[in-house]
Amino acid sequence: MSPPGGKVLLRTGPGVRPHVRRGQLLLSAQPFVYVLKSDGLRVRCSYCLEKRDHLHRCSGCQVMYFCDRECQKRAWSEFHRSECARLKKVSPRLPPDTALLLARLIVKLRNGGDRISDRITDTRHRSFKDLMSHYRDIKATPRRMEHVAALTVVLRSFLGPDNFPNDSELAGMYGRVCVNGFNILDGEMLPVATGIYLSASIIDHSCQPNAAATFNGRTLSIRATEPIPDFTWEKVRISYIDTMADTETRRRELRNGYFFDCDCVRCSAAAGSAPGGGGGGAAAGLERALRCGSADCPATVPLPPDGAAPRCSRCRYQGYPADIGAEFDEIARLTRTYAQDNTVYYDFCLRLLQRQEAAMLHPLNVYRVKTLDLTLEAAISTDMWERCLELGSKLEDGYRTFYGPCSPLTGIFYLKVGKIALYRFQHALAARWLRRAAAVLRVTHGSDHPVYAEQLAPLLQQLSAETAGRERGDELGDGGD
C-alpha cells in the first residue's frame, strides 16, 4: 500500500548513480502525519497550512480553521473526522501540539497506516515502523520519560481507553516523532507546524550540509545545494539544527534532540580531529576568533583555550585585556542565552555588540555574527530601516560562513534586506541584494516556489520599473537643460 505521500525523483540502483547538479530536486513529499502549531490556529488553514486573511471555522469543534470547503473535506478525510467531537468536548482547553500529533498518529496507525510506505529506491521502501525510535535513549532520559508520562495522561483522556497503545508502544511512537519530526517552515523559514515525512527521514545531518529542505504549505522539497557526484542517498546531508551556533551548542542540541554526535568537517575541525582551512574548518576556527588590535593588520587571532594570552602571529600584537578569557566566556554565555529568547530587544543587542567590540571579537566570530543577526531582527521589528541596511552589509559574510553561500536562510536574508533597500528607494543596493537572492533561491526553492514567484519576482519587476522610470526622468531633465 503506497499512496502519493512521497515522490523520490532520482532513480538509483545497481550501476545507476546519477550526477546531481546544484539546485536539482531530489525529493518531494507529503506528511505521513502533521499538526499546525496552536499559535497559528486562527491565521492558518489547519489542512494546507496557508496563511489567510479570511478562514472558515469548523462548525463542529469550533477550533480548526480552513481556507474553504475543499480543505475542510480533505482534512476531514485525513485526520479531522476522528478528532472533531473530541476537540469540541475538551474546548477551550486543547491538547498540546505534541499530544495532538500523537493522537493523529495513533488513530492513523490503528486504521491501516502501518501498511503505508514511501518508495526510496526501486527496491527500498520506508514505513513508520522503519523510523528509528531511540527507545533505549528515551527510556534513559528522565526529562523525556516525564514528557511521555504527561502525554499519556492527556492522550488517555482525549482518545479514551479503547485501542490505546501500551506504554512501550507509546514511548516508541514518541521517540520516532521526536527524532524524525520536521519543523514545517513558512516562507521566512519560521516553524508553523510539525510533521513526519517517511521518505525524507532517511536523510542524515551535517553542520555543513549539501542539501536543503524547504516547504510550500505542507509539501516538503529536498534540493541539492552542492553538486553530488555518483549520487546515493547516503551522501545527502541536511541540517537538523541552526548552524549559526558554536560547536558546544550544536553538539548539545544534537545529543539532546537526536542522540548522536556530528562528525562533519566543521565539528571535527573544532574537536581538533580535522585540519582547518576552508569550508567547515574555517567556520570552526572563527568560534574563538579575535581581531588584531593593530589598525593596519587584518589577521585573525585565536583565543587560546588554555588561558594563555592571545598574540597575533603576523604583527605580534598582544595588547589584549588581561581578563580577555573570562570576558569572552561571559559574552559567549550571554549570546547563547539571549539567542534562545523569543523576545529580542534592540537596546540589549546594542549593549552586547558594544561589549563584543571592546573585547575585540573578530567580525566573523560566531557570537558576533549571531548578535548582529538578533540586532537585525530587533531593528526590523522597530522599523529602523536605515539601521537594517547597515546591519545587512555587516551580516552577509557571516551568513555565507555559517549557513553557506547557497542556503535557504542566506537566500531569505538577501530577500529581506533587498526588500528594505527597495522600499527606501536605494535602487542600486536593492539590485545587489535582490539579484543575489534570486541566484540562491532558484537553487534552494526553485523558480516556481511562492517565495520566488510571489515575493521575489514582483520586487524585481518593481525594481526594474522604478529604475527605468528614474532613468527616463533623468533624460527628461537633461533635455530640459
N, C-alpha and C positions, 0 to 999 in steps of 0.2 A: 504494500500500500504506500504510494509515494505521491502526495499531492504537490502542487506547484509552490512548495514552501521555499525552496532554494534552487537556484539555477547556476551551476558551475559552467563557466563559459569557455573553459580550456579543456581540450581532450588530451589526456595523458595516459600513459600505459607503457608496456614493454616496447622499447625502441622509439617512443614518442615523447620527446622533450622539447617543446617549442621554446623559442627565444622570446621572452616577454619584453616589450618596449615600455618606456616610461609613459604613464597615463592609460595603459591598457586595462580594461575592465576584466577582473578575474572572476568575480562572483557577484550575483545579485540575489537577494534572499528576502523572504517574508518571515516574520517571527513565528516560532512554534507557539509561544505564549508571551504576552506582554501586558503592561499596565501603565496607563498615564499617571504621572505623579499627581498627588492630590491637590497641590497648589495650582495646577493648571486646569482643574475640572470645569471651571466656568468660562475659560477663554479658549480651550482647545477641544476639538472633537475627540471623544473617547475611542473612536474607531480609527480614523485616518490620521489623527494627531495634528491636523492642520489648525492654525490659529485663525479664528474668525471673529468678526465684529458681532455677528448675529448667529447664535446657536439655538437649537431646539432642545428643550429639556425633556427627558423621558417622562412620560405621564405616569408610568408605573412606580419607579423608585424615587423620582424627583431628585436624583443625584447625578446621573450621567447626562452629558450634553452631546448632541450630534449635529453635523452640518445640515443634514436633510434626512428624508425618509430612507434613502438608499443606504447611507452609512448606518442608520439605526437598524435596518433589516440585516445588514451584514454582521453587525455587532451581535444582534440577537441570535443569529445562526451560529456564530463563532464562540461567544462566551457569555453574552448578557442574559440569555434565556434562563440559565441556571442560577443567576445571582440577583436578578431584578427584585424578586419578592424578598429575598434575604436582606438586600440593601435597604429596602423600604422599612423592614422590621427593625433594623438597628439604627436607622436615621434618627437624629442628626449625628450620632456617633458612627464613624465609618472605620472599617478595618484599616490598619496601616498599609502602606503600599506593598511591602513585602508579603504581608498576610493575604492581601487580595490577589497578588500574583501567584502565591502558592495555592490559594483556593481554586483559581482558574486552572492551574496545573493539575491538581488532584482530580478535578472533575474531568479534565480532558483525558488524562491517563485512564481513568475509570471507564470512559466512553470510547475506548479504542485508540487513543493517542499513542499508546505504547507500541502500536504497529506502524506508526508513521515514521518515515525516514527520508532524509535528503541524500541525493546522489553526490558523491565527491569525485569519483572516477568511474570508469566503465565497470569496475569490479568492486568498488568500495562505497558503502552507504553508511549513514550515521543517524541513529535514533537517539531518543532521550537517554535510554539506559547506557548508551555508549559514552556519555559525557563523564568526565572524572568527577567523583563526589568528594574526594579527600575526606572520607568518612572518619578515618582514624585521626586526622589532623583536627577535624571539627570536634570530635569527642575529647581530644586532649587540650582543647582551648576553652577554659571556663567561660570567657565572655561570649563565645559562640553558643555554648550549651545553654547559657542563661537566656540568650535570644531565642533559641529553639523552644525552650520551656515556655517563654512568654507567648510565642506564636502559637504553640499548641493549645493554650487556653483560649486564645482568640478564635482560632480555627474550629475548635470543637463547638464553641458557642455559635459560630457563624454557619458552619456546614451541618452540624448535627452529628450524632454518633454513627449513622449508617455508612458503611464502606469507608470509614476513616482509616488512613494508613496507621500501622503501628509505629512506635517511637523510632525504631531504626530506619524504617522506610521514609518517615518524615525527615529525619536527620540527613538521609541520603539525598532527598529532593532539595532540601535547604542547601546542602553543600554544592550540588550541581548548579543551583541558581546563583549562589554567591560567586563561585569560581568561573562560571561560564556566561554570566549575565553581561549584556552590553548596555551601557547608557545610550539611549536613543537621543540624538542631538538635533537641535534646530539649526537654522541657517547661520547662527552666530556661534555654533559649536558649544551650546549650553544644553545640559541634560533636561529633557522634558518627559521622558518615560524610561522604563526598564524592560528589556526583552531577552528571550533566549532564541538564538539562531543556530539551528543544528549544524548546518554545513560550515558556517563561519567559525564555529567553536574549535575547529582543527587548527586554527592559525595561532602560532606561538607569539610570544612577546619579545621585543627588543627595545632598549632605550635609544637605539639608533635604527629605526625601522626602515624597511624598503617598500612598504605598502601603507595604505591609509583607509580607514573606514569612514564613510560619510552616509548621511541619511536623507531621503526625500520622503517626508512623513514617516511611515513605519518601514519603508523599503530600505534595506541595507545594501550598500555597494562597497566592494573592496577593489581598489585600483592600485596598480604598481606606481610607486613614486620614484623608483630607480629601475633601470634595466635588470632583468633576471635571466641570465643565460641558462640554457639547459633546465628549464623550469621544472620543479617539483614543488608540491605543497609544503614540504619540509623546509624549503628555502624562504618561504614567505614569512615576514615578520611585521606585526603592527605594534603600536604601543598601547598597553593597558592603562597607563598612568600618565600624569603630567610630567613631561621630561624637562621642563624648566624648573628643575629642583636639584639639590645636591644629592650626591650618591647615598648618603645616610638616609635621607628622606625617601628616596626611591626604593632603597632596599627594605625599609620598614613597611612601606605600602605594599610591596610585592609579597613580603613574608606574611604580613597580617591578612592581606586580602586573597592571595593566590597560593601561598605556601611553597614558594620557590625563590631561589636566588638567581638573578640575571647574570649571564656570563658574556654579555655583548662586549664589544671593543671598548665602549665608554666605561662600563663598570669594571672591566678587567684592568684598564689603564689606571683607574682610581685606586684599585687594590694593589697596584704595583706588579701585576702579573702580565701586563702587556705594555709595549713601548708606547711613548707619547707620540707627538707628531700631529698629523692632520686628522680630520674626522672626529671620532669619539675620543681619541686621546687628547686632542686639543680642548674639547669641552671639559674633560675631566681635569685637565691642568689648570683651568680657569676657576675652579671651585675655591682655591685658596690664593688667588692671584691678587697682588698689589700692583699699583703703578709705580714707576720710578719717580723719586722726588726731584730729580733734575729736570728742569723745564725743557731741555733740548734732547732728552733721552726717551725714546719710545719703548724701552724694554719692559717686559713683563717680569715681575719679581715674585717668586713663590714664597709664601709664608711657611717657614719650616714647621713641621708638626711636632718637633721635639722641644719647642720653646726657645730655640736659638734665634738670635737677632737676624732679621732678613737683610740681604745685601744684594745689590744689583751686580750681576756678573758682567755687565757691559761697561758701566761707568764707575762701578764701585761705590755708588751712593749707599749709605747706611744710616741716614738720619731719621729713622722711624722712631715713633714714641716708644718709651721703654716698656709700656704695658700693651703693646700692639696685639700680642697674642690673646690676652684676656678681653680686650676690646673687640677683636674680631669675633671671638666666640660669642660674646653678648649680642653683637649685631646679627650673627647667624641665627641665634635663638629667637631674637625679636622678629626677624624676617620670616622664619618658619612659622612662628605662632600667628603672625598677622596674615600670612598667606592663607591660613585656614579659616579666617574670619569671613563671614558672609557680608559684613558691612565694612566698606573701605572709606576712610576719611582722608581728605586731601591734606589737611594740616599735619596729621601724623606721618603720612608718607613723606611730606616735605622735610620734617624733622629727621626722619630716618635717613633720607638721602643726604642731608647735611652732615649727619654723623658718619655716614659711609665715606663722604668726601674727606672729612677730617682724618679718618682712619686710612685714607689713601687707597681705597679699594680700586682695583682695575676697572675700567669702563665695561669690560665684559665679564667681570666676576658675577657668578650666578646669583648671588644675593643682591647685587646692584641691579642686574637686569630684571630680576623678579620685582624689586621695589619700584623700578621705573614703570613696569607693566601695571602694577597696582595703582601707581600715581596716574597713569593714563586713564584707567577706568574711573578713578575718582574725579579727574578733570572733565571727562565726558559727562558724568552724572551731574556736574555743577555748571555745565555749559561754558567751560573755559576753553574756547575753541583755539585761540592762538597758542595757548599753552599745550594743547593736544598736538598741534603740528610740531612744536618744538620737541615734545617728548617722542613723537613718532620718529623723528630723524635720529634721536639718540637710541631708539629701541631696535632699529632694523637689523643691525649686526647681531644683536642678542637673540632675536627671533631666529635668524638664519643659523646661529651657532647651536642653540639648544633645541629648537624644533626641526631645524633643517631647512634648506632653501626651497624645498618642494613639499611643504607640509600644508594640510588644510588650515591649520592655525596661522601659518605665515601668510597664506593667501587671504584669509579673512582679516588679518591685521592690515595688509595692504589696502584692502577694500575699505575698511573702516576709516583709515587716515585719508585715503583718496577722496572719500565722500565728504569729509570735513573740509579738505582743501578746496573742493569744487564749490561747496556752499559758502566758502569765504572768498570766492572769486579769485583764488590763486591758481590760475589755469595751468601754468607750467608745472607747478608742484602736483596738481591733481593728475595731470597727464602722466607724470612719472610714477605715481603710486598706483593709479588705476591700470596702467599698462602692465605693471609688474603683477598686480592682482590677476589680470587676465591670463598671463603666462602660467601662473601657478594653478589657478582654479580650473583651467582647461584640463590640467593633469589630474588634480585631486578629485574634482567633482564632475567634469565633463561639461561641454558647452550647452547641453540640454537641461542641466540641473537648474532649478529655480534660482539658486544663489547667483549663477552666472547669467541665465537668460532673463530673469525678472528683476534682479538687483543690480548687477554689474553692467549688463548691456545697456540699459536705459541711461545709466550715468555716463557711459562712454559716448552715447548719442548726444546727451545734453552737453557734454564737454565739447564735442565736435561742433555742435550748433552755436554754442556761445563763443568758441574760438573763431569760427567763421564770421559771426556777427561782429565781433570786435575788430577783426581784420578789415571787414567792409567799412566799419566806422572810421578806422584809421585812414583808409584810402580816400574816403569822402572828405575827411579833414584835410588831408594833404592837397586834395584838389581845390578845396576852398581857399587854401592859402595861395 
